[in-house]
Amino acid sequence: MADITTEMVKKLREMTNAGILDCKKALEETDGDFEKSKEYLRKKGIMKADKVSGREAAEGILYSYIHHNNKLGVLLELNCNTDFVARTDEFKELAHKLALQIAAMGARWVSRSDIPEEILEKEREIYKEQMKESGKPEHVLDRIVDGKIDAFCKDNSLLEQEYVFESGKTMNDLLIELIAKTGENIKVSRFIRWVVGEE
């Protein structure tokens, strides 16, 4: 397997406009071959997703899920470009999968960028305090804390969570698959999860 450098990732990103992590994964999967990496990104629908991401997604649906015990509920807004796509079974099925994921895994934010900075700082302080007694050098502690913050973001960001019904696939992967199929910008605008007796 070829060593994937940051320069390689940067070059592929400039060529495709895909995300950094997507470019890195594409290069890893294709042993650093740029043409195969571009093809990989196209097959995954990632290049298409990036092209349509600038379009306004003003249509969509509100989707609700109530657990069978009536003690847990989710309300979710899923948007797209046209009402035609919003009425399709695939779009409604994606909303259902997202709502089940929120109910099961308790995501608090749609994406990492939605997490307030003060929450991240508070978590960082907690992790630093926990690691203080370890006796490790400061630069090592910082890397450990960064790793814990990354894990916190993945656990609490809906789109970064691994899909509960299919390991190895994130919720963002499900979104990208439908974007590739429909050619529309699809996004989760917001959601709320209620549990009886919780604030």
TAHUZI-V471124 format. One record per pair of residues at least 24 apart in sequence whose C-alpha atoms are under 7 Angstrom apart, sorted by the first residue. I is the first residue (numbers start at 1). GAP is how many residues later the second one is. D is the distance in Angstrom with one decimal. If there is no record, write none. Layout:
i | gap | d
I | GAP | D
I | GAP | D
//
This chain:
i | gap | d
1 | 30 | 5.5
2 | 29 | 5.1
2 | 30 | 6.0
4 | 24 | 6.8
4 | 28 | 6.5
16 | 31 | 6.2
17 | 30 | 6.9
17 | 33 | 6.7
18 | 28 | 6.4
18 | 29 | 5.8
18 | 32 | 6.1
44 | 133 | 6.9
45 | 131 | 6.1
45 | 132 | 6.2
45 | 135 | 4.6
46 | 130 | 6.4
48 | 132 | 6.0
49 | 127 | 6.1
49 | 130 | 5.8
49 | 131 | 6.3
52 | 132 | 6.1
52 | 133 | 5.2
53 | 132 | 5.3
55 | 130 | 6.2
56 | 25 | 6.3
57 | 24 | 4.4
57 | 128 | 6.1
57 | 129 | 6.6
59 | 24 | 5.6
59 | 27 | 6.9
60 | 26 | 5.0
61 | 25 | 6.5
63 | 32 | 6.3
65 | 34 | 6.3
71 | 124 | 5.7
71 | 125 | 5.1
72 | 122 | 5.7
72 | 123 | 4.5
72 | 124 | 6.4
73 | 30 | 6.9
73 | 120 | 5.8
73 | 121 | 5.1
73 | 122 | 6.6
74 | 25 | 6.1
74 | 29 | 6.4
74 | 118 | 5.7
74 | 119 | 4.5
74 | 120 | 6.3
75 | 116 | 5.6
75 | 117 | 5.5
75 | 118 | 6.7
76 | 114 | 6.0
76 | 115 | 4.2
76 | 116 | 6.6
77 | 111 | 6.1
77 | 112 | 5.6
77 | 113 | 5.5
77 | 114 | 6.2
78 | 109 | 5.9
78 | 110 | 4.6
78 | 111 | 6.0
79 | 107 | 5.5
79 | 108 | 5.3
79 | 109 | 6.3
79 | 110 | 6.7
80 | 104 | 6.4
80 | 105 | 5.5
80 | 106 | 4.4
80 | 107 | 6.6
81 | 103 | 5.9
81 | 104 | 6.1
101 | 62 | 6.9
101 | 63 | 6.6
103 | 90 | 6.8
107 | 48 | 6.9
107 | 49 | 4.6
107 | 50 | 5.6
107 | 51 | 5.2
108 | 48 | 5.3
108 | 49 | 6.4
109 | 47 | 6.2
109 | 48 | 5.0
109 | 49 | 6.2
110 | 47 | 5.3
110 | 48 | 4.9
110 | 49 | 6.1
110 | 78 | 6.8
110 | 80 | 6.7
111 | 46 | 4.7
111 | 47 | 6.1
111 | 48 | 5.7
111 | 49 | 7.0
112 | 41 | 5.8
112 | 45 | 5.5
124 | 25 | 6.7
//
